[in-house]
Amino acid sequence: MTTFPTPSSPASAARASALLPARRTAGTELAQAVIETPLGPLTALASPAGLHGLWFDGQRHGPGPLAAAHDASQRWIAQARRELDEYFAGTRRRFDVPLRPQGTAFQEAVWKLLCEIACGETTSYGRLAQALARPQAPRAVGAAVGRNPISILVPCHRVVGEHGALTGYAGGLARKEALLALEHAGAQAELALEPA
């Protein structure tokens, strides 16, 4: 299961990205790189602790320009690239790269729940709200899902409307449809391979 760290004490904000709160990235060496995918390029942001962000070009709530050095060989960016290549090839259904998304306590609780949705499955905003013991908060859950900074790996694309309708996706609805189709095809292939 993916774990998100608690904030560390601040040191120096010299290299912190404008995207991430200085209290959580102060003194952290950040690196960024572009990862090419069949659905378009993703910009990755990582530190020695793990992956902080993964955004499609033009994604709603994206960070804009990042104050981080370009380093495609950075350990977690390179691992994310390999794992995404395997995912799009249909050979990976779970990601292992350490994730370090940063948001409010509520957002981080929602993002943790997103990581529990199995590849090939979906859930609704209402069910996520129930799981958080906040049944009256599906819209707040939706807002947190929409602010997810790590596309695909924190699978916000697996959240649908209450009756299965495809709803918004910060990376674009066409990408959400493509990701769900890829995962559904992989789930069907796994079922076909299981012994009777």
C-alpha positions, 0 to 999 in steps of 0.5 A: 500500500502507498504511504504518504509521509508526514511533513518534515521540518523546514530548512531552506526554501532555496530549491522548492517548487512554487507548486509545493508548500515550502514547509514540506519541500524546504531544503529538498532537491527537486528534479523534473523531467518529461515522460512520454506516454501514448496519451501524451507527455507527463511532467514528473517532479521528484525529490530524493523521497519520491515522486511529488507530481505527474501532470499531463500537459495542459492538465487542469490544476497543473503546476505551471512552470516548476522551479526544479532542475531537469534530470531525466535520470533522477531515481524516482522519475526513471522508475516512474518512466519504466513502470508507466511503460510497463503499464501501457504495455499491459504488463503492470497493474500496480505501481511501486515508485514511492509517492509523495503527493502534498496537499491538505490532510483531507486531500491526502486522505482521499489520495490514499483511498484512491491508491486502494482502488484496484486496477480494472475497478472503479468507485464513486465519489459517494463511496469514497466519502462513505469510506472517509466517514464523511457521507455528506461530502462527495463534492469535497471528495470530488474536489480533492480527487480533481486536485490529485497531483500524481496522474495515473499512479494515484488513480483518480481516473478510476472514480466515476459518477454514482451510477457509473457515468464518466465524470470529469478528469483533470487530464481530459475525459478522453484520457480517462476513457482510454485509461479505463479501457486499458485497465478493463482489457487487462482485467479481462485478460487476467480473468481469461488466464485464471485456471477454471 
